[in-house]
Amino acid sequence: MHNGLPYLDLSDPAVSTRGPEVLAARARHWCARTPYGLAVLRYREVGRILRDRRFRQGSHNWPDTVGIEGAFAEFWRQSVIGQEGAAHRRLRALAVPALSEDYVKSLVPAFDEIADDLCRRLRETDHCEFQEAFCTPFAGQAITTLLGMAREDWPLVARNASDLGLAMGIGAKQHEARFNAACETLFDLADHLVARVRRGVNRGSYVARMVAAFDTNGDCTHDELLNTIVISIFGGVDTTRALLGLGLSLFIDHPDQWQALRADDRLIPAAVEEFIRARPTTTWATREAVENVEMNGQVIAKGTVLHLLVHATARDPAICDDPRFDITARRKRHFGFGGGAHHCIGHYVARTDMAAALRALRRTFATVGYDGVPEWLPDSGNTGAVRLPIRYTLAP
């Protein structure tokens, strides 16, 4: 059925979702065959698919796709990401009001303080491994703030959330024991946090707001409450940690853009969005056809999984005249947070804590470059830096 389409071996760690193979396939057709289903490569088609109710969230089958089982696989299938219809709406009703814009804005002073404290330590030297020195502790302390935990408890949360992220890469199977153990640890933590709320501790946190929604709603089980807390921890730590490293690498490769950011802090929101367009940590959103669908003459059979490639669609020549990394350019919206009924619950938190990090970093680094060769996860599935050694000069 799809024999005339280009083929992309996204299971090959050497193939990048931003690479020449993907760009060549996009020039040939709006979609391509992959070992994981179809990759959708053009902007217009992704927008249509995200709005089309003939497609459901497709990530529920990721454990089967990469052959993993155990605690993480069960958690993932039962999560708000893995559910559809009434079950999905029920779980979103817990989390979405708890992460209201007003609530997230109230956390900005704490996020700024975390970033400033870490940057004071960066000022004690002129080099560091950026993931260890800034990205991981920043993401960890931001999420402990959200959860109503002590900031110094961040290593437990950050380490296990990062281990969960290994389940979302194309090499997931080799890390199965590690992310299953992390999943069990985070469920125990979520249970502990809910118990604290029930005892009257931790009254103003995201967890407390979730418990209040849970008590008011009455439709969800305790396990579903814990699951939704764990998925929030996972997304909150792993996305921010990875995207900060990816974003800084873009600035290192484009030093004029770093100077533009240093000169004008009003560019911070645009920089966050441009990170996601140019080097996304979640390289694709996923959907699955729930019936046979005809699109542009292509028949998509029921059950086909489609991966909507964030970079390829954001840099589609049909909507992007200049594919260079440019935080001053006006761009179409990207699909890095998905869309439709499954639009990312935590998108406002991600944008807000990333902005806090950039506010502090632009006041810290006058110039920044690599101090050795970075080590990256494969540029498919969920990606990011394993190690990002940098050297910098300090701003006054």
Number of C-alpha atoms within 10 A of each C-alpha: 8 13 8 9 17 20 18 21 16 22 18 14 14 12 17 19 25 19 13 11 15 25 17 11 21 21 14 12 14 21 27 24 20 17 13 17 17 23 29 27 28 25 26 14 16 25 17 11 21 23 12 12 14 15 22 25 25 22 22 23 17 21 20 11 13 17 12 20 14 14 17 21 22 16 22 21 16 18 23 25 21 20 21 18 9 9 15 17 14 19 23 18 16 25 24 15 15 21 20 15 13 9 17 18 15 10 17 17 10 16 24 19 15 24 26 20 13 18 20 12 11 20 15 9 12 13 18 17 18 20 21 15 17 24 22 24 24 30 31 30 25 29 27 25 19 23 22 19 16 10 17 11 12 20 15 15 24 26 16 23 28 22 22 26 21 22 26 20 21 22 18 18 17 11 16 21 16 14 25 22 16 22 27 16 16 23 20 13 17 22 17 13 23 20 14 16 20 14 10 9 14 19 16 13 21 25 25 22 21 24 25 16 19 21 12 10 12 9 14 16 11 13 14 19 22 25 23 25 26 24 21 20 26 22 22 24 28 28 24 25 26 24 24 26 23 23 24 20 21 19 22 17 15 15 15 13 19 21 15 15 22 22 12 10 15 11 16 22 15 17 25 20 18 25 24 22 25 22 23 30 29 25 25 25 25 24 25 24 21 18 15 14 15 10 11 7 7 13 12 20 15 14 16 18 24 28 24 28 28 31 28 25 28 25 24 21 15 11 16 16 10 12 14 12 18 20 21 14 13 10 18 12 12 20 24 26 19 22 16 15 16 21 15 16 19 21 16 15 24 22 15 20 26 26 23 21 25 23 19 19 20 22 17 21 22 15 18 21 19 17 14 12 10 14 12 14 18 21 24 26 25 21 25 26 21 16 17 23 20 21 18 19 15 17 13 7
